[in-house]
Amino acid sequence: MSKTTYKSSGVDIDAGNKFVKLIKPHVESTRNKYSNTGLGGFSGAFSLPGNYKKPLLISATDGVGTKLKLAIDSDVLNTVGIDLVAMSVNDLITCGAKPLFFLDYLATSKLVLEKHVDVVKGIVKGCREAGCVLIGGETAEMPGFYNKNDFDLAGFAVGIVEKSKFINGKNVKSGDALIGLASSGLHSNGYSLARNVLFNKAKLKPDSKPRGFRKPLFRELLEPTKIYVNSVMDLVSRFNIKAIAHITGGGLLENIPRVLPDNCKVIIDSKSWKRPGIINLIQELGNVEEDEMHRTFNCGIGMVLITPDNQKQKVLKRLEKLNQKAFIIGEVTKSKKILNQVEII
């Protein structure tokens, strides 16, 4: 009778150790003067910057959703790590927090070195763009739990903001302006609906190139989530940004009310920006109602800022200098109702 080992049961510790060696130089490229530990320890240590009087630590966590399934099926794994970072750091900056560090969790049936190193390279790229340290993470082989090629990702981010500069939307009032920052595509939400429409109902193939599209469909769908850290942190240091909403699952209808006082609502002009072609394709092929689109997808707006009306043009000009496409998309009005705080016309 042959001896049973952890490796014969599906978990290769040697492959895990090699994986750490392969990703170490990439991970360490994100380190800065506040990093106190290297890769391989049981935890990560980070010194708080000393220029805060009353610092608040802000945390966020998220995944990539079923966009990951499309990446696996297309065998394009070097961008979903960017999505992973983006989904958490974009949440942090909604309260004005600067991202400090990030941790990732990768769980798979079997570690495939070249493929999963690509995933980590994407995470590193996202961290460098967001200006934060990839301080640690965890990789788990779980045979029998995931299908052969499947894996899952989760991300965890911590940021910092001066208590007096914490953005919470409480000062939003009627007359304030809404500025929408353009998205790079679907970002990381709505992919269950998108995949159902495009591949199940419309019977398109991932490598199809619909009329008017420059790239194959899977490339359009795998466009990484825009990381807004640099643009937003620049704006909050210069202007009175009263509230910021990250447009994720729930779209414009569900996310903007999260930063509004109960006595306010917003009116959004849907004609004030041009939707990405992929959004229009999904709606057309799936016969998806307008409310469903706005409740599922970002529809071309990845972040919404609320600012005094007299500052909106200055904010737009600054965003133009930062090469961030943006639009004035609406205004804040008074409301006696807590429900239905977003009206899209």
Secondary structure, 3 states (H helix, E strand, C coil): CCCCCCCCCCCCHHHHHHHHHHHHHHHHCCCCCCECCCCCCCCCCECCCCCCCCEEEEEEEEECCCHHHHHHHHCCCCCHHHHHHHHHHHHHHHHCCEEEEEEEEEEECCCCHHHHHHHHHHHHHHHHHHCCEEEEEEEEECECCECCCCEEEEEEEEEEEEHHHCCCCCCCCCCCEEEEEECCCCCCCCHHHHHHHHHHHCCCCCCCCCCCCCCCHHHHHCCCCCCCHHHHHHHHCCCCCCEEEECCCCHHHHHHHHHCCCCEEEEECCCCCCCCHHHHHHHHHHCCCHHHHHHHCCCCEEEEEEECHHHHHHHHHHHHHCCCCEEEEEEEEECCCCCCCEEEC
